[in-house]
Amino acid sequence: MSSGSERKDFAATKMMKTIMGNYFGELANGPQQGRKTAWCTSVGPAELLQSLGYNVYFPENHGAMLGATRMATDLIPLANAHGFSPDICSYLTSDIGSYLKGATPLQKMGLAGIPKADVLVFNTNQCRDVKDWFQWYARQWNVPCIGIHTPRAIGDVDAPLVDYVAKQIEDLIGPLEAVAGTKFDIDRLREIIACSRECTLLWKRVLQSAANVPSPLTFFDGTIQMGPAVVLRGRPDAVQYYQALVAELEQRAAEGQGAVPGERFRVYWEGMPVWGKLRDLATQFIELKTCVVASTYCNSWIFEALDPSDPFRGMARAYSSIFICRSDDEKERYIAEMADKFHINGIIYHDSKTCPNNSNSRYELPQRLRERLGIPYLVINGDLNDLRLFSEEQTRTNIEAFAEQLTEV
């Protein structure tokens, strides 16, 4: 898609729909096949759970689906009525509202509802909300809720921190064996971690394809294409998918095909997606010939530190290195590197009302980076799921003004 031509879908997406459909089918059929189901936070010890034979379900993926289908706004008040504040994570409140109402997009994928957990496993590297979220279901179903307490505002991911988190991961083995009725196999874990690392390196190549000018990929594409990296890492079908997608993106880059026809400007997206407005926002940026080429969010599933030769410390290092749990100094350094690598003209910060842990416009970071990089920024007020907190008209006007500002830099 050189300048003036129409954007076209990725051929690999058909393959993604197949493997994701198979995944949800496994969740639906697991209980009849005697397989236990473990819930896992999106940056939790999924590899360990797979090694013990669990079907692994990620409720944050369900939260994103509720946002993207625009079901969330009607479901959140049900959770609020049960005592959950409107100010906390709208993934949590929309998911619990979905459970209370018995309405979910998973019903279109062969599941009667969300899969009942036999055990819930969290990692607080993202926020405390995931623990509260999982503990609510543990009380509903009278099943164990166990997890990892990762420090926040991490500077160096040093040896004492890695040892502390790794010991917590190892301590999960006994309780997980008891629920699964199987014995832990270190060789099986090593095999899954090797596969997971291969998946994550391919996902990195997918995202780094956007460093090409013009970019064959946008942030909005990435939010869709990341599905297998989130829920299927550690499995060969995810590796096969990203091999196909990388080949397609590299071919497009070689031919100079841009995801945004006539690309003029390149923008970095910092913070959560506005799930219910992805299509509208993507369309507006295409109209402005502005490509959102990179984001912190999509890069959150690159786990290069995974190490099959040292599985527990590798998982600890990988899952403690994600952007959301790092110090502001580390966040500033990271975004500055991304701005250089992806040839960024400006930065958009999404201040997501119910996700303060992944909103980085509140403590002067945009101003420091503007001074450091010499490029403009825009703060968008909204939310990941609750569209009552998002002003479409105001956001559209602000983005138009921002694009005009980019022409003057």
WOLIN-V692201 format. One record per run of one state. SS is the DSSP state (a for helix, b for strand, c for the rest). FROM is the first residue (numbers start at 1). TO is the last residue. If there is no record, write none. Layout:
BEGIN
SS_FROM_TO + SS_FROM_TO
END
This chain:
BEGIN
c_1_12 + a_13_29 + c_30_30 + a_31_33 + c_34_36 + b_37_40 + c_41_45 + a_46_51 + c_52_54 + b_55_57 + c_58_58 + a_59_68 + c_69_71 + a_72_81 + c_82_89 + a_90_101 + c_102_104 + a_105_109 + c_110_118 + b_119_123 + c_124_128 + a_129_141 + c_142_143 + b_144_148 + c_149_153 + b_154_154 + c_155_158 + a_159_180 + c_181_185 + a_186_211 + c_212_218 + a_219_225 + c_226_226 + a_227_231 + c_232_235 + a_236_254 + c_255_264 + b_265_270 + c_271_274 + a_275_287 + c_288_289 + b_290_295 + c_296_297 + a_298_301 + c_302_307 + a_308_319 + c_320_322 + a_323_325 + b_326_326 + c_327_327 + a_328_341 + c_342_345 + b_346_352 + c_353_355 + a_356_358 + c_359_364 + a_365_373 + c_374_375 + b_376_382 + c_383_386 + a_387_389 + c_390_391 + a_392_407 + c_408_409
END
